[in-house]
């Protein structure tokens, strides 16, 4: 797992300034690729926390099929529920 946070205090992802917003994808992509290569994982999950902890944090978690990194969310079974008005949950 890897952990990133902005250098300055930012409570929410919506508080990133233009430069921070422009570089965020590049930084997350590079760190994810490095973590994936170093760990041998087939993908990297990104967890974003902010607001309730009053500071923006990014956790990057390597994932392989069958591991405990929330695999049920990506690989598990799910149920589709049709809602009134045509929405799906």
PyMOL Python script that loads the backbone (N, CA, C, O; Angstrom):
from pymol import cmd

cmd.read_pdbstr("""\
ATOM      1  N   UNK A   1       0.844  -1.167   0.000  1.00  0.00           N
ATOM      2  CA  UNK A   1       0.000   0.000   0.000  1.00  0.00           C
ATOM      3  C   UNK A   1       0.892   1.234   0.000  1.00  0.00           C
ATOM      4  O   UNK A   1       1.990   1.231   0.557  1.00  0.00           O
ATOM      5  N   UNK A   2       0.400   2.274  -0.629  1.00  0.00           N
ATOM      6  CA  UNK A   2       1.116   3.547  -0.674  1.00  0.00           C
ATOM      7  C   UNK A   2       0.160   4.648  -0.237  1.00  0.00           C
ATOM      8  O   UNK A   2      -1.055   4.534  -0.403  1.00  0.00           O
ATOM      9  N   UNK A   3       0.713   5.698   0.314  1.00  0.00           N
ATOM     10  CA  UNK A   3      -0.078   6.798   0.855  1.00  0.00           C
ATOM     11  C   UNK A   3       0.449   8.116   0.301  1.00  0.00           C
ATOM     12  O   UNK A   3       1.651   8.378   0.334  1.00  0.00           O
ATOM     13  N   UNK A   4      -0.462   8.943  -0.209  1.00  0.00           N
ATOM     14  CA  UNK A   4      -0.085  10.263  -0.717  1.00  0.00           C
ATOM     15  C   UNK A   4      -1.003  11.318  -0.106  1.00  0.00           C
ATOM     16  O   UNK A   4      -2.173  11.052   0.170  1.00  0.00           O
ATOM     17  N   UNK A   5      -0.470  12.496   0.098  1.00  0.00           N
ATOM     18  CA  UNK A   5      -1.302  13.630   0.493  1.00  0.00           C
ATOM     19  C   UNK A   5      -0.681  14.895  -0.090  1.00  0.00           C
ATOM     20  O   UNK A   5       0.528  14.943  -0.318  1.00  0.00           O
ATOM     21  N   UNK A   6      -1.494  15.913  -0.332  1.00  0.00           N
ATOM     22  CA  UNK A   6      -0.960  17.168  -0.860  1.00  0.00           C
ATOM     23  C   UNK A   6       0.004  17.828   0.128  1.00  0.00           C
ATOM     24  O   UNK A   6      -0.110  17.632   1.338  1.00  0.00           O
ATOM     25  N   UNK A   7       0.948  18.606  -0.393  1.00  0.00           N
ATOM     26  CA  UNK A   7       1.900  19.303   0.475  1.00  0.00           C
ATOM     27  C   UNK A   7       1.210  20.339   1.355  1.00  0.00           C
ATOM     28  O   UNK A   7       1.550  20.498   2.528  1.00  0.00           O
ATOM     29  N   UNK A   8       0.239  21.041   0.778  1.00  0.00           N
ATOM     30  CA  UNK A   8      -0.466  22.040   1.584  1.00  0.00           C
ATOM     31  C   UNK A   8      -1.744  21.425   2.148  1.00  0.00           C
ATOM     32  O   UNK A   8      -2.216  20.400   1.656  1.00  0.00           O
ATOM     33  N   UNK A   9      -2.292  22.046   3.165  1.00  0.00           N
ATOM     34  CA  UNK A   9      -3.519  21.554   3.779  1.00  0.00           C
ATOM     35  C   UNK A   9      -4.703  21.759   2.828  1.00  0.00           C
ATOM     36  O   UNK A   9      -5.018  22.888   2.451  1.00  0.00           O
ATOM     37  N   UNK A  10      -5.348  20.665   2.449  1.00  0.00           N
ATOM     38  CA  UNK A  10      -6.515  20.709   1.577  1.00  0.00           C
ATOM     39  C   UNK A  10      -7.561  19.783   2.197  1.00  0.00           C
ATOM     40  O   UNK A  10      -7.328  18.578   2.299  1.00  0.00           O
ATOM     41  N   UNK A  11      -8.710  20.324   2.614  1.00  0.00           N
ATOM     42  CA  UNK A  11      -9.723  19.472   3.236  1.00  0.00           C
ATOM     43  C   UNK A  11     -10.446  18.537   2.269  1.00  0.00           C
ATOM     44  O   UNK A  11     -10.763  17.405   2.635  1.00  0.00           O
ATOM     45  N   UNK A  12     -10.711  18.986   1.051  1.00  0.00           N
ATOM     46  CA  UNK A  12     -11.514  18.212   0.097  1.00  0.00           C
ATOM     47  C   UNK A  12     -10.846  18.217  -1.280  1.00  0.00           C
ATOM     48  O   UNK A  12     -10.071  19.119  -1.596  1.00  0.00           O
ATOM     49  N   UNK A  13     -11.146  17.222  -2.081  1.00  0.00           N
ATOM     50  CA  UNK A  13     -10.576  17.153  -3.427  1.00  0.00           C
ATOM     51  C   UNK A  13     -11.017  18.355  -4.265  1.00  0.00           C
ATOM     52  O   UNK A  13     -10.307  18.763  -5.184  1.00  0.00           O
ATOM     53  N   UNK A  14     -12.171  18.913  -3.956  1.00  0.00           N
ATOM     54  CA  UNK A  14     -12.662  20.084  -4.688  1.00  0.00           C
ATOM     55  C   UNK A  14     -11.901  21.357  -4.331  1.00  0.00           C
ATOM     56  O   UNK A  14     -12.102  22.394  -4.963  1.00  0.00           O
ATOM     57  N   UNK A  15     -11.036  21.290  -3.332  1.00  0.00           N
ATOM     58  CA  UNK A  15     -10.231  22.448  -2.929  1.00  0.00           C
ATOM     59  C   UNK A  15      -8.865  22.499  -3.616  1.00  0.00           C
ATOM     60  O   UNK A  15      -8.078  23.407  -3.348  1.00  0.00           O
ATOM     61  N   UNK A  16      -8.573  21.546  -4.491  1.00  0.00           N
ATOM     62  CA  UNK A  16      -7.322  21.586  -5.244  1.00  0.00           C
ATOM     63  C   UNK A  16      -7.318  22.833  -6.129  1.00  0.00           C
ATOM     64  O   UNK A  16      -8.341  23.186  -6.716  1.00  0.00           O
ATOM     65  N   UNK A  17      -6.167  23.495  -6.222  1.00  0.00           N
ATOM     66  CA  UNK A  17      -6.088  24.631  -7.146  1.00  0.00           C
ATOM     67  C   UNK A  17      -5.827  24.103  -8.565  1.00  0.00           C
ATOM     68  O   UNK A  17      -5.689  22.895  -8.760  1.00  0.00           O
ATOM     69  N   UNK A  18      -5.761  24.998  -9.548  1.00  0.00           N
ATOM     70  CA  UNK A  18      -5.619  24.572 -10.948  1.00  0.00           C
ATOM     71  C   UNK A  18      -4.386  23.709 -11.177  1.00  0.00           C
ATOM     72  O   UNK A  18      -4.479  22.658 -11.811  1.00  0.00           O
ATOM     73  N   UNK A  19      -3.241  24.133 -10.674  1.00  0.00           N
ATOM     74  CA  UNK A  19      -1.986  23.389 -10.876  1.00  0.00           C
ATOM     75  C   UNK A  19      -2.065  22.015 -10.209  1.00  0.00           C
ATOM     76  O   UNK A  19      -1.659  21.014 -10.801  1.00  0.00           O
ATOM     77  N   UNK A  20      -2.585  21.962  -8.983  1.00  0.00           N
ATOM     78  CA  UNK A  20      -2.716  20.683  -8.273  1.00  0.00           C
ATOM     79  C   UNK A  20      -3.665  19.752  -9.025  1.00  0.00           C
ATOM     80  O   UNK A  20      -3.391  18.560  -9.164  1.00  0.00           O
ATOM     81  N   UNK A  21      -4.761  20.290  -9.501  1.00  0.00           N
ATOM     82  CA  UNK A  21      -5.715  19.487 -10.256  1.00  0.00           C
ATOM     83  C   UNK A  21      -5.127  18.954 -11.549  1.00  0.00           C
ATOM     84  O   UNK A  21      -5.403  17.819 -11.937  1.00  0.00           O
ATOM     85  N   UNK A  22      -4.314  19.772 -12.223  1.00  0.00           N
ATOM     86  CA  UNK A  22      -3.703  19.359 -13.486  1.00  0.00           C
ATOM     87  C   UNK A  22      -2.669  18.257 -13.294  1.00  0.00           C
ATOM     88  O   UNK A  22      -2.499  17.417 -14.177  1.00  0.00           O
ATOM     89  N   UNK A  23      -1.984  18.244 -12.174  1.00  0.00           N
ATOM     90  CA  UNK A  23      -0.918  17.257 -11.961  1.00  0.00           C
ATOM     91  C   UNK A  23      -1.387  16.014 -11.210  1.00  0.00           C
ATOM     92  O   UNK A  23      -0.672  15.012 -11.178  1.00  0.00           O
ATOM     93  N   UNK A  24      -2.570  16.060 -10.609  1.00  0.00           N
ATOM     94  CA  UNK A  24      -3.033  14.947  -9.784  1.00  0.00           C
ATOM     95  C   UNK A  24      -3.067  13.630 -10.559  1.00  0.00           C
ATOM     96  O   UNK A  24      -2.537  12.626 -10.084  1.00  0.00           O
ATOM     97  N   UNK A  25      -3.676  13.617 -11.730  1.00  0.00           N
ATOM     98  CA  UNK A  25      -3.775  12.385 -12.515  1.00  0.00           C
ATOM     99  C   UNK A  25      -2.420  11.812 -12.882  1.00  0.00           C
ATOM    100  O   UNK A  25      -2.208  10.601 -12.815  1.00  0.00           O
ATOM    101  N   UNK A  26      -1.505  12.686 -13.271  1.00  0.00           N
ATOM    102  CA  UNK A  26      -0.157  12.241 -13.639  1.00  0.00           C
ATOM    103  C   UNK A  26       0.548  11.600 -12.446  1.00  0.00           C
ATOM    104  O   UNK A  26       1.145  10.531 -12.571  1.00  0.00           O
ATOM    105  N   UNK A  27       0.478  12.254 -11.300  1.00  0.00           N
ATOM    106  CA  UNK A  27       1.135  11.732 -10.091  1.00  0.00           C
ATOM    107  C   UNK A  27       0.513  10.405  -9.674  1.00  0.00           C
ATOM    108  O   UNK A  27       1.238   9.448  -9.401  1.00  0.00           O
ATOM    109  N   UNK A  28      -0.803  10.327  -9.620  1.00  0.00           N
ATOM    110  CA  UNK A  28      -1.462   9.075  -9.237  1.00  0.00           C
ATOM    111  C   UNK A  28      -1.160   7.958 -10.227  1.00  0.00           C
ATOM    112  O   UNK A  28      -0.979   6.807  -9.831  1.00  0.00           O
ATOM    113  N   UNK A  29      -1.104   8.294 -11.514  1.00  0.00           N
ATOM    114  CA  UNK A  29      -0.775   7.295 -12.525  1.00  0.00           C
ATOM    115  C   UNK A  29       0.632   6.743 -12.363  1.00  0.00           C
ATOM    116  O   UNK A  29       0.840   5.532 -12.439  1.00  0.00           O
ATOM    117  N   UNK A  30       1.597   7.627 -12.140  1.00  0.00           N
ATOM    118  CA  UNK A  30       2.995   7.190 -11.981  1.00  0.00           C
ATOM    119  C   UNK A  30       3.176   6.348 -10.723  1.00  0.00           C
ATOM    120  O   UNK A  30       3.837   5.310 -10.757  1.00  0.00           O
ATOM    121  N   UNK A  31       2.591   6.792  -9.615  1.00  0.00           N
ATOM    122  CA  UNK A  31       2.717   6.042  -8.367  1.00  0.00           C
ATOM    123  C   UNK A  31       2.016   4.691  -8.493  1.00  0.00           C
ATOM    124  O   UNK A  31       2.540   3.676  -8.033  1.00  0.00           O
ATOM    125  N   UNK A  32       0.840   4.671  -9.109  1.00  0.00           N
ATOM    126  CA  UNK A  32       0.109   3.411  -9.295  1.00  0.00           C
ATOM    127  C   UNK A  32       0.909   2.423 -10.139  1.00  0.00           C
ATOM    128  O   UNK A  32       0.985   1.238  -9.815  1.00  0.00           O
ATOM    129  N   UNK A  33       1.501   2.916 -11.216  1.00  0.00           N
ATOM    130  CA  UNK A  33       2.297   2.036 -12.087  1.00  0.00           C
ATOM    131  C   UNK A  33       3.505   1.479 -11.336  1.00  0.00           C
ATOM    132  O   UNK A  33       3.800   0.287 -11.432  1.00  0.00           O
ATOM    133  N   UNK A  34       4.195   2.324 -10.601  1.00  0.00           N
ATOM    134  CA  UNK A  34       5.362   1.868  -9.818  1.00  0.00           C
ATOM    135  C   UNK A  34       4.952   0.846  -8.771  1.00  0.00           C
ATOM    136  O   UNK A  34       5.629  -0.167  -8.588  1.00  0.00           O
ATOM    137  N   UNK A  35       3.849   1.107  -8.086  1.00  0.00           N
ATOM    138  CA  UNK A  35       3.368   0.186  -7.058  1.00  0.00           C
ATOM    139  C   UNK A  35       2.937  -1.141  -7.676  1.00  0.00           C
ATOM    140  O   UNK A  35       3.194  -2.206  -7.115  1.00  0.00           O
ATOM    141  N   UNK A  36       2.288  -1.073  -8.822  1.00  0.00           N
ATOM    142  CA  UNK A  36       1.863  -2.282  -9.524  1.00  0.00           C
ATOM    143  C   UNK A  36       3.067  -3.120  -9.940  1.00  0.00           C
ATOM    144  O   UNK A  36       3.069  -4.337  -9.757  1.00  0.00           O
ATOM    145  N   UNK A  37       4.085  -2.476 -10.496  1.00  0.00           N
ATOM    146  CA  UNK A  37       5.290  -3.194 -10.930  1.00  0.00           C
ATOM    147  C   UNK A  37       6.051  -3.780  -9.744  1.00  0.00           C
ATOM    148  O   UNK A  37       6.531  -4.911  -9.816  1.00  0.00           O
ATOM    149  N   UNK A  38       6.165  -3.024  -8.658  1.00  0.00           N
ATOM    150  CA  UNK A  38       6.917  -3.486  -7.489  1.00  0.00           C
ATOM    151  C   UNK A  38       6.211  -4.632  -6.769  1.00  0.00           C
ATOM    152  O   UNK A  38       6.864  -5.512  -6.208  1.00  0.00           O
ATOM    153  N   UNK A  39       4.877  -4.621  -6.783  1.00  0.00           N
ATOM    154  CA  UNK A  39       4.123  -5.622  -6.029  1.00  0.00           C
ATOM    155  C   UNK A  39       3.690  -6.818  -6.885  1.00  0.00           C
ATOM    156  O   UNK A  39       3.327  -7.864  -6.346  1.00  0.00           O
ATOM    157  N   UNK A  40       3.727  -6.670  -8.209  1.00  0.00           N
ATOM    158  CA  UNK A  40       3.249  -7.730  -9.087  1.00  0.00           C
ATOM    159  C   UNK A  40       1.728  -7.806  -9.162  1.00  0.00           C
ATOM    160  O   UNK A  40       1.178  -8.788  -9.661  1.00  0.00           O
ATOM    161  N   UNK A  41       1.049  -6.777  -8.672  1.00  0.00           N
ATOM    162  CA  UNK A  41      -0.414  -6.747  -8.700  1.00  0.00           C
ATOM    163  C   UNK A  41      -0.915  -6.513 -10.120  1.00  0.00           C
ATOM    164  O   UNK A  41      -0.214  -5.932 -10.949  1.00  0.00           O
ATOM    165  N   UNK A  42      -2.137  -6.972 -10.392  1.00  0.00           N
ATOM    166  CA  UNK A  42      -2.688  -6.741 -11.724  1.00  0.00           C
ATOM    167  C   UNK A  42      -3.436  -5.419 -11.812  1.00  0.00           C
ATOM    168  O   UNK A  42      -3.735  -4.956 -12.913  1.00  0.00           O
ATOM    169  N   UNK A  43      -3.747  -4.795 -10.666  1.00  0.00           N
ATOM    170  CA  UNK A  43      -4.355  -3.469 -10.652  1.00  0.00           C
ATOM    171  C   UNK A  43      -4.123  -2.812  -9.293  1.00  0.00           C
ATOM    172  O   UNK A  43      -3.719  -3.471  -8.335  1.00  0.00           O
ATOM    173  N   UNK A  44      -4.381  -1.526  -9.222  1.00  0.00           N
ATOM    174  CA  UNK A  44      -4.210  -0.775  -7.985  1.00  0.00           C
ATOM    175  C   UNK A  44      -5.516  -0.048  -7.696  1.00  0.00           C
ATOM    176  O   UNK A  44      -6.029   0.688  -8.540  1.00  0.00           O
ATOM    177  N   UNK A  45      -6.048  -0.260  -6.495  1.00  0.00           N
ATOM    178  CA  UNK A  45      -7.258   0.444  -6.067  1.00  0.00           C
ATOM    179  C   UNK A  45      -6.857   1.782  -5.471  1.00  0.00           C
ATOM    180  O   UNK A  45      -5.833   1.880  -4.794  1.00  0.00           O
ATOM    181  N   UNK A  46      -7.655   2.810  -5.715  1.00  0.00           N
ATOM    182  CA  UNK A  46      -7.420   4.143  -5.157  1.00  0.00           C
ATOM    183  C   UNK A  46      -8.554   4.479  -4.197  1.00  0.00           C
ATOM    184  O   UNK A  46      -9.726   4.475  -4.576  1.00  0.00           O
ATOM    185  N   UNK A  47      -8.195   4.766  -2.961  1.00  0.00           N
ATOM    186  CA  UNK A  47      -9.158   5.195  -1.948  1.00  0.00           C
ATOM    187  C   UNK A  47      -8.855   6.657  -1.627  1.00  0.00           C
ATOM    188  O   UNK A  47      -7.717   7.007  -1.313  1.00  0.00           O
ATOM    189  N   UNK A  48      -9.870   7.501  -1.707  1.00  0.00           N
ATOM    190  CA  UNK A  48      -9.703   8.936  -1.463  1.00  0.00           C
ATOM    191  C   UNK A  48     -10.489   9.297  -0.212  1.00  0.00           C
ATOM    192  O   UNK A  48     -11.679   9.002  -0.104  1.00  0.00           O
ATOM    193  N   UNK A  49      -9.801   9.946   0.740  1.00  0.00           N
ATOM    194  CA  UNK A  49     -10.444  10.391   1.968  1.00  0.00           C
ATOM    195  C   UNK A  49     -10.214  11.881   2.126  1.00  0.00           C
ATOM    196  O   UNK A  49      -9.122  12.379   1.853  1.00  0.00           O
ATOM    197  N   UNK A  50     -11.210  12.570   2.552  1.00  0.00           N
ATOM    198  CA  UNK A  50     -11.125  13.999   2.815  1.00  0.00           C
ATOM    199  C   UNK A  50     -12.386  14.436   3.512  1.00  0.00           C
ATOM    200  O   UNK A  50     -13.307  13.640   3.695  1.00  0.00           O
ATOM    201  N   UNK A  51     -12.439  15.687   3.903  1.00  0.00           N
ATOM    202  CA  UNK A  51     -13.646  16.218   4.526  1.00  0.00           C
ATOM    203  C   UNK A  51     -13.765  15.855   5.986  1.00  0.00           C
ATOM    204  O   UNK A  51     -13.419  16.660   6.850  1.00  0.00           O
ATOM    205  N   UNK A  52     -14.248  14.657   6.285  1.00  0.00           N
ATOM    206  CA  UNK A  52     -14.493  14.282   7.675  1.00  0.00           C
ATOM    207  C   UNK A  52     -13.201  14.206   8.496  1.00  0.00           C
ATOM    208  O   UNK A  52     -13.238  14.364   9.716  1.00  0.00           O
ATOM    209  N   UNK A  53     -12.079  13.969   7.849  1.00  0.00           N
ATOM    210  CA  UNK A  53     -10.798  13.984   8.552  1.00  0.00           C
ATOM    211  C   UNK A  53     -10.078  15.318   8.338  1.00  0.00           C
ATOM    212  O   UNK A  53      -8.973  15.533   8.837  1.00  0.00           O
ATOM    213  N   UNK A  54     -10.728  16.203   7.585  1.00  0.00           N
ATOM    214  CA  UNK A  54     -10.269  17.576   7.361  1.00  0.00           C
ATOM    215  C   UNK A  54      -8.915  17.685   6.674  1.00  0.00           C
ATOM    216  O   UNK A  54      -8.227  18.695   6.822  1.00  0.00           O
ATOM    217  N   UNK A  55      -8.528  16.664   5.930  1.00  0.00           N
ATOM    218  CA  UNK A  55      -7.323  16.737   5.101  1.00  0.00           C
ATOM    219  C   UNK A  55      -7.421  15.660   4.031  1.00  0.00           C
ATOM    220  O   UNK A  55      -7.847  14.539   4.309  1.00  0.00           O
ATOM    221  N   UNK A  56      -7.033  15.995   2.820  1.00  0.00           N
ATOM    222  CA  UNK A  56      -7.139  15.095   1.684  1.00  0.00           C
ATOM    223  C   UNK A  56      -6.026  14.038   1.728  1.00  0.00           C
ATOM    224  O   UNK A  56      -4.849  14.367   1.871  1.00  0.00           O
ATOM    225  N   UNK A  57      -6.419  12.767   1.603  1.00  0.00           N
ATOM    226  CA  UNK A  57      -5.482  11.640   1.605  1.00  0.00           C
ATOM    227  C   UNK A  57      -5.818  10.700   0.451  1.00  0.00           C
ATOM    228  O   UNK A  57      -6.986  10.523   0.107  1.00  0.00           O
ATOM    229  N   UNK A  58      -4.795  10.104  -0.139  1.00  0.00           N
ATOM    230  CA  UNK A  58      -4.958   9.097  -1.180  1.00  0.00           C
ATOM    231  C   UNK A  58      -4.230   7.829  -0.736  1.00  0.00           C
ATOM    232  O   UNK A  58      -3.043   7.873  -0.412  1.00  0.00           O
ATOM    233  N   UNK A  59      -4.937   6.709  -0.721  1.00  0.00           N
ATOM    234  CA  UNK A  59      -4.327   5.422  -0.418  1.00  0.00           C
ATOM    235  C   UNK A  59      -4.386   4.585  -1.689  1.00  0.00           C
ATOM    236  O   UNK A  59      -5.455   4.421  -2.276  1.00  0.00           O
ATOM    237  N   UNK A  60      -3.249   4.058  -2.115  1.00  0.00           N
ATOM    238  CA  UNK A  60      -3.168   3.217  -3.299  1.00  0.00           C
ATOM    239  C   UNK A  60      -2.878   1.793  -2.836  1.00  0.00           C
ATOM    240  O   UNK A  60      -1.868   1.540  -2.179  1.00  0.00           O
ATOM    241  N   UNK A  61      -3.769   0.866  -3.181  1.00  0.00           N
ATOM    242  CA  UNK A  61      -3.704  -0.495  -2.667  1.00  0.00           C
ATOM    243  C   UNK A  61      -3.557  -1.481  -3.825  1.00  0.00           C
ATOM    244  O   UNK A  61      -4.457  -1.587  -4.658  1.00  0.00           O
ATOM    245  N   UNK A  62      -2.427  -2.208  -3.892  1.00  0.00           N
ATOM    246  CA  UNK A  62      -2.261  -3.211  -4.944  1.00  0.00           C
ATOM    247  C   UNK A  62      -3.299  -4.325  -4.772  1.00  0.00           C
ATOM    248  O   UNK A  62      -3.634  -4.703  -3.649  1.00  0.00           O
ATOM    249  N   UNK A  63      -3.793  -4.835  -5.876  1.00  0.00           N
ATOM    250  CA  UNK A  63      -4.824  -5.877  -5.828  1.00  0.00           C
ATOM    251  C   UNK A  63      -4.501  -7.002  -6.801  1.00  0.00           C
ATOM    252  O   UNK A  63      -4.126  -6.774  -7.951  1.00  0.00           O
ATOM    253  N   UNK A  64      -4.661  -8.230  -6.297  1.00  0.00           N
ATOM    254  CA  UNK A  64      -4.553  -9.431  -7.118  1.00  0.00           C
ATOM    255  C   UNK A  64      -5.848 -10.220  -6.947  1.00  0.00           C
ATOM    256  O   UNK A  64      -6.445 -10.167  -5.872  1.00  0.00           O
ATOM    257  N   UNK A  65      -6.301 -10.941  -7.953  1.00  0.00           N
ATOM    258  CA  UNK A  65      -7.520 -11.742  -7.804  1.00  0.00           C
ATOM    259  C   UNK A  65      -7.432 -12.656  -6.581  1.00  0.00           C
ATOM    260  O   UNK A  65      -6.433 -13.342  -6.368  1.00  0.00           O
ATOM    261  N   UNK A  66      -8.493 -12.648  -5.791  1.00  0.00           N
ATOM    262  CA  UNK A  66      -8.564 -13.524  -4.624  1.00  0.00           C
ATOM    263  C   UNK A  66      -7.981 -12.951  -3.351  1.00  0.00           C
ATOM    264  O   UNK A  66      -8.082 -13.585  -2.300  1.00  0.00           O
ATOM    265  N   UNK A  67      -7.366 -11.757  -3.405  1.00  0.00           N
ATOM    266  CA  UNK A  67      -6.825 -11.209  -2.162  1.00  0.00           C
ATOM    267  C   UNK A  67      -7.926 -10.493  -1.379  1.00  0.00           C
ATOM    268  O   UNK A  67      -9.075 -10.443  -1.819  1.00  0.00           O
ATOM    269  N   UNK A  68      -7.580  -9.954  -0.247  1.00  0.00           N
ATOM    270  CA  UNK A  68      -8.574  -9.336   0.621  1.00  0.00           C
ATOM    271  C   UNK A  68      -8.821  -7.874   0.351  1.00  0.00           C
ATOM    272  O   UNK A  68      -9.539  -7.241   1.125  1.00  0.00           O
ATOM    273  N   UNK A  69      -8.275  -7.299  -0.694  1.00  0.00           N
ATOM    274  CA  UNK A  69      -8.396  -5.855  -0.955  1.00  0.00           C
ATOM    275  C   UNK A  69      -9.725  -5.537  -1.629  1.00  0.00           C
ATOM    276  O   UNK A  69      -9.767  -5.057  -2.762  1.00  0.00           O
ATOM    277  N   UNK A  70     -10.797  -5.812  -0.915  1.00  0.00           N
ATOM    278  CA  UNK A  70     -12.147  -5.514  -1.398  1.00  0.00           C
ATOM    279  C   UNK A  70     -12.451  -6.215  -2.728  1.00  0.00           C
ATOM    280  O   UNK A  70     -13.143  -5.664  -3.583  1.00  0.00           O
ATOM    281  N   UNK A  71     -11.932  -7.422  -2.891  1.00  0.00           N
ATOM    282  CA  UNK A  71     -12.133  -8.143  -4.139  1.00  0.00           C
ATOM    283  C   UNK A  71     -13.611  -8.390  -4.422  1.00  0.00           C
ATOM    284  O   UNK A  71     -14.017  -8.443  -5.583  1.00  0.00           O
ATOM    285  N   UNK A  72     -14.411  -8.540  -3.383  1.00  0.00           N
ATOM    286  CA  UNK A  72     -15.836  -8.812  -3.599  1.00  0.00           C
ATOM    287  C   UNK A  72     -16.516  -7.666  -4.335  1.00  0.00           C
ATOM    288  O   UNK A  72     -17.505  -7.890  -5.034  1.00  0.00           O
ATOM    289  N   UNK A  73     -16.009  -6.443  -4.195  1.00  0.00           N
ATOM    290  CA  UNK A  73     -16.603  -5.301  -4.877  1.00  0.00           C
ATOM    291  C   UNK A  73     -16.357  -5.396  -6.379  1.00  0.00           C
ATOM    292  O   UNK A  73     -17.237  -5.063  -7.172  1.00  0.00           O
ATOM    293  N   UNK A  74     -15.177  -5.843  -6.773  1.00  0.00           N
ATOM    294  CA  UNK A  74     -14.803  -5.890  -8.180  1.00  0.00           C
ATOM    295  C   UNK A  74     -15.168  -7.219  -8.821  1.00  0.00           C
ATOM    296  O   UNK A  74     -15.637  -7.253  -9.959  1.00  0.00           O
ATOM    297  N   UNK A  75     -14.956  -8.309  -8.101  1.00  0.00           N
ATOM    298  CA  UNK A  75     -15.101  -9.635  -8.689  1.00  0.00           C
ATOM    299  C   UNK A  75     -16.311 -10.402  -8.199  1.00  0.00           C
ATOM    300  O   UNK A  75     -16.667 -11.421  -8.791  1.00  0.00           O
ATOM    301  N   UNK A  76     -16.953  -9.948  -7.140  1.00  0.00           N
ATOM    302  CA  UNK A  76     -18.028 -10.707  -6.510  1.00  0.00           C
ATOM    303  C   UNK A  76     -19.357 -10.590  -7.225  1.00  0.00           C
ATOM    304  O   UNK A  76     -19.497  -9.885  -8.224  1.00  0.00           O
ATOM    305  N   UNK A  77     -20.328 -11.304  -6.681  1.00  0.00           N
ATOM    306  CA  UNK A  77     -21.675 -11.258  -7.228  1.00  0.00           C
ATOM    307  C   UNK A  77     -22.364  -9.986  -6.763  1.00  0.00           C
ATOM    308  O   UNK A  77     -22.027  -9.423  -5.722  1.00  0.00           O
ATOM    309  N   UNK A  78     -23.319  -9.552  -7.540  1.00  0.00           N
ATOM    310  CA  UNK A  78     -24.098  -8.386  -7.161  1.00  0.00           C
ATOM    311  C   UNK A  78     -25.521  -8.568  -7.650  1.00  0.00           C
ATOM    312  O   UNK A  78     -25.786  -9.394  -8.523  1.00  0.00           O
ATOM    313  N   UNK A  79     -26.417  -7.809  -7.095  1.00  0.00           N
ATOM    314  CA  UNK A  79     -27.825  -7.901  -7.447  1.00  0.00           C
ATOM    315  C   UNK A  79     -28.272  -6.568  -8.032  1.00  0.00           C
ATOM    316  O   UNK A  79     -27.962  -5.509  -7.486  1.00  0.00           O
ATOM    317  N   UNK A  80     -28.996  -6.624  -9.137  1.00  0.00           N
ATOM    318  CA  UNK A  80     -29.511  -5.422  -9.780  1.00  0.00           C
ATOM    319  C   UNK A  80     -30.968  -5.256  -9.369  1.00  0.00           C
ATOM    320  O   UNK A  80     -31.768  -6.186  -9.465  1.00  0.00           O
ATOM    321  N   UNK A  81     -31.294  -4.052  -8.909  1.00  0.00           N
ATOM    322  CA  UNK A  81     -32.666  -3.748  -8.507  1.00  0.00           C
ATOM    323  C   UNK A  81     -33.198  -2.628  -9.389  1.00  0.00           C
ATOM    324  O   UNK A  81     -32.601  -1.554  -9.462  1.00  0.00           O
ATOM    325  N   UNK A  82     -34.307  -2.875 -10.053  1.00  0.00           N
ATOM    326  CA  UNK A  82     -34.946  -1.854 -10.884  1.00  0.00           C
ATOM    327  C   UNK A  82     -35.804  -0.972  -9.988  1.00  0.00           C
ATOM    328  O   UNK A  82     -36.647  -1.466  -9.239  1.00  0.00           O
ATOM    329  N   UNK A  83     -35.587   0.325 -10.069  1.00  0.00           N
ATOM    330  CA  UNK A  83     -36.314   1.275  -9.232  1.00  0.00           C
ATOM    331  C   UNK A  83     -37.462   1.911 -10.023  1.00  0.00           C
ATOM    332  O   UNK A  83     -37.471   1.887 -11.254  1.00  0.00           O
ATOM    333  N   UNK A  84     -38.415   2.472  -9.303  1.00  0.00           N
ATOM    334  CA  UNK A  84     -39.516   3.182  -9.932  1.00  0.00           C
ATOM    335  C   UNK A  84     -38.940   4.327 -10.757  1.00  0.00           C
ATOM    336  O   UNK A  84     -38.068   5.050 -10.277  1.00  0.00           O
ATOM    337  N   UNK A  85     -39.397   4.499 -11.953  1.00  0.00           N
ATOM    338  CA  UNK A  85     -38.902   5.552 -12.831  1.00  0.00           C
ATOM    339  C   UNK A  85     -37.780   5.084 -13.725  1.00  0.00           C
ATOM    340  O   UNK A  85     -37.264   5.876 -14.514  1.00  0.00           O
ATOM    341  N   UNK A  86     -37.373   3.806 -13.635  1.00  0.00           N
ATOM    342  CA  UNK A  86     -36.376   3.258 -14.538  1.00  0.00           C
ATOM    343  C   UNK A  86     -34.947   3.245 -14.029  1.00  0.00           C
ATOM    344  O   UNK A  86     -34.057   2.727 -14.704  1.00  0.00           O
ATOM    345  N   UNK A  87     -34.708   3.808 -12.840  1.00  0.00           N
ATOM    346  CA  UNK A  87     -33.351   3.805 -12.296  1.00  0.00           C
ATOM    347  C   UNK A  87     -32.960   2.381 -11.883  1.00  0.00           C
ATOM    348  O   UNK A  87     -33.820   1.541 -11.619  1.00  0.00           O
ATOM    349  N   UNK A  88     -31.680   2.133 -11.835  1.00  0.00           N
ATOM    350  CA  UNK A  88     -31.155   0.840 -11.404  1.00  0.00           C
ATOM    351  C   UNK A  88     -30.242   1.045 -10.210  1.00  0.00           C
ATOM    352  O   UNK A  88     -29.434   1.974 -10.174  1.00  0.00           O
ATOM    353  N   UNK A  89     -30.385   0.158  -9.231  1.00  0.00           N
ATOM    354  CA  UNK A  89     -29.509   0.219  -8.054  1.00  0.00           C
ATOM    355  C   UNK A  89     -28.755  -1.081  -7.954  1.00  0.00           C
ATOM    356  O   UNK A  89     -27.954  -1.261  -7.037  1.00  0.00           O
TER     357      UNK A  89
END
""", "prot")
cmd.dss("prot")
cmd.show_as("cartoon", "prot")
cmd.util.cbc("prot")
cmd.orient("prot")
